Amino acid sequence: MMDLTGYNVAVRDLTAKFWREEKPVRLVFDSVTPLLLYNEPRTVMRFLHILFGRLKSLNIISLFLIEEGMHSRETMVTLTSMIDGIIETKNENGKNWVRLKSEALSGDWIPLT
């Protein structure tokens, strides 16, 4: 089992430090997948729900990565219900592509150079 409390404390301390220094915060959590592999999904969802809420309330831009195809449909639906948008990437015929999806927007695949 991974230390979710430790993650919570570390993120809280880090964001507080940047806030005191009046620096913008951009948080990348790479990757959520190990959390889901080593903990009960319900526990991880509760942790992420609280974390997402706190980050949003502080106007922190965050990016959380998750490996596609590694988790149940139920887990993916729960995760996507907590976020504002999804950045998808793919490699097709040796070319990299990217697209943005959200409630308000669903873009086309564009080449990533």
ABEGO torsion letter per residue (X at the ends): XBBAAAAAAAAAAAAAAAAAAGBBBBBBBOBAAAAAAABBAAAAAAAAAAAAAAAAAAGBBBBBBBBBGABBAAAAAAAAAABABBBBBBBBGGBBBBBBBBAABBBBBBBBX
